[in-house]
Structures are given as C-alpha cells and as structure tokens.
Amino acid sequence: MSGDTLRVEGLNADYGRRRVIEGLDLSDIAPGRVTGLIGPNAAGKTTLLRALAGLTPAKGRIRLGSTELSRLDLAGRARFVTYMPQALPPRSGLTVLEANLAALHASPESLADGAPRGEAARRLALDTLARLGIADLALRGLSELSGGQRQLASLAQCLVRAPRVLLLDEPTSALDIRHQHRVMQLVSEIAAERGMIVLVVLHDIALACRWCRRLVVLRKGRIAADGPPEVAITPELLADVYGVAARVERCSRGQVQVIVDGVLEAEPTKGALMAEPADSRLMAEPAGAGRAGSPSRDGAAA
Ligand SMILES: Nc1ncnc2c1ncn2[C@@H]1O[C@H](COP(=O)(O)OP(=O)(O)OP(=O)(O)O)[C@@H](O)[C@H]1O
C-alpha cells in the first residue's frame, strides 16, 4: 500500500478566454480516506476533477508522490486515475456484469500487470457488484436500469479498476438516502483497504460532513476553505460562498450539522459564477427589488 499523496500546484484551467480554475494549490490529499470537494454551482468542481484526470487541458503541476501526473498524456494518467463523470452512463446493450468486466479489462494497469482474467475476473466483478448491493442486477441490461441503478453500476466500473486515485463527480446524485450513505460508507472502506486517494464532489453538505475527513470548498475556481468539516464549515463560509443564512451545530455524537434558516440577498460580486459578466445584466433585478422577508447575513429576517 502506497503512502503517496496527491498535490496540486498553481493549476489554471480555461475554456477559451474564460479562466475557471485560478492558480489553485492543494496540499497533500491523503490516501486511505475520502476528501470532499464542495462549492456552489459553476464553482469549477467538475473542471478541477477533469483537469486532474487529464480530460480538460490545464496548466500547473499535479503530482502523485514522485510521479508528475501533469506530464503524462491521457493514457498515462489513466494508469493512476479513474474519473466517474457527473452524467449517468449512456444506455448500452451490455449487461451490468459485462460492463464491469469491460472496465476491468480496459484498465491499462490491468493489461500491464496481467490482472485477473476469466473466472477470477468474473469473481472480482461480481464481488464489486455485491459490495454495492447490486449483485442481483449482474445479468440485467444497462438499458433496463433505473437512474439510481445506473449510477451504482457506473460506480462499480470505477471501483473494479482499483485505481490509485479515484475522482467521483456527484456519485450519489441519483440515489435515495440509504444508498447515498451506503455508497459513501463503501467508498470510505475501500479507500482505507486499498490506500486509495478519493476526491468526491458532493452538493449535500450533511453527507459530506458525515463521510469526508477533509473538505475543500471551491468558490469561483479558488479555494475558500480547506480542512476537517468542523473547521471548514462555518456560518460565515456558508453565507459568503453559498449565500445562505445557516447555523452550524454539533449533534450528540459530535458530528457537524448545518441548519439553513434562509436564503440571503443575491450579491453579484460574491455569488456563484452562474453567468458571464455580459450575461449578468440579463439576470439583474430591477433597482429596489430586494426579496422581502429574506434573512440578512446575520440570520435575522429583513
Ligand atoms: N465545456 C465547457 N465550455 C465552456 N465553459 C464551460 C465548459 N464546462 C464548464 N464550463 C464553465 O465553467 C464553469 C465551471 O463549470 P463546472 O462544471 O466546472 O462547475 P461545477 O462547480 O462542477 O458546477 P455544478 O455544481 O453546477 O456541476 C461554469 O461557468 C461553466 O459554465
């Protein structure tokens, strides 16, 4: 088991002339635990994961231990990194098991080191499905599955590859509450078993606080907070980054709980990057059209 950490230095990512990730540094993302990446819509979370995976061009250094991932091409990067996209996988004629076996065999690492074949590969693929609680779907076609079942099947394909670095983009967005926690628990267990680095994008702050030992909060392509949930998540951060009036409390078990009291007035210079500057005129409210009754930043109703 490797103790290598993932480090990012001076990362910039652009779409044309628009800079989405700005000089981003991430100190040692540790193996064996789950790190959460949270932030408002359009903050750049997907862009960051895709840049780490080599799917979106970016400048800067990305290192896994002494391996400079940022110098590797896409195929080279795929030996170390697996990315699960936000979108559900397209429907296909494969069964869940066939798709899992294809993912296992397509892993360049597997091809290189002669990883399980035949019956051993089948057992490994089935075991992964069983751990996710979807062994009963093994022989079902991917095109027959519900949204949540497709998301679980997609996650199984990432886990079976046993990457050193697993990047999950909203892996629980289609799941019910039990499956959300089951997935986060399983990913935490597998991260610890394999010494895997896991960076997961989540919108559900409660889920993130429950399962992530470290939270990186992204806002407009920059890091707004970084640390354990009890340090990173504060009422001030939730107001500044998300524009909500919220309390942060501890439950009887000491876990961080976020209680949202209301939505703050939109503040164009501090809100999420939902529109380009030129577009923002289209979204601007008429002068004096503040929302009556919305709480102010200190949580009191205006
Ligand atoms: N392919 C693209 N071409 C141009 N702009 C893009 C592209 N993909 C994303 N963007 C822009 O980059 C910014 C960051 O998008 P990104 O998808 O990384 O945000 P996010 O934090 O993952 O958002 P969400 O929580 O809504 O999924 C947004 O302003 C978005 O419009």
The ligand as a Gaussian input file, in Angstrom:
#p B3LYP/6-31G(d) Opt

LIG

0 1
 N      -17.043000      22.728000     -21.932000
 C      -17.168000      23.969000     -21.446000
 N      -17.007000      25.056000     -22.220000
 C      -17.117000      26.309000     -21.728000
 N      -17.384000      26.588000     -20.435000
 C      -17.555000      25.546000     -19.615000
 C      -17.462000      24.191000     -20.055000
 N      -17.677000      23.367000     -18.999000
 C      -17.905000      24.182000     -17.947000
 N      -17.829000      25.487000     -18.310000
 C      -17.996000      26.637000     -17.427000
 O      -17.012000      26.553000     -16.406000
 C      -17.551000      26.980000     -15.163000
 C      -17.340000      25.873000     -14.129000
 O      -18.101000      24.735000     -14.526000
 P      -18.013000      23.354000     -13.732000
 O      -18.854000      22.360000     -14.451000
 O      -16.592000      23.024000     -13.515000
 O      -18.671000      23.786000     -12.353000
 P      -19.203000      22.884000     -11.131000
 O      -18.663000      23.512000      -9.892000
 O      -18.894000      21.450000     -11.354000
 O      -20.756000      23.159000     -11.239000
 P      -22.063000      22.273000     -10.834000
 O      -22.084000      22.190000      -9.331000
 O      -23.179000      23.136000     -11.353000
 O      -21.964000      20.947000     -11.517000
 C      -19.020000      27.339000     -15.422000
 O      -19.124000      28.749000     -15.563000
 C      -19.332000      26.648000     -16.725000
 O      -20.318000      27.351000     -17.444000

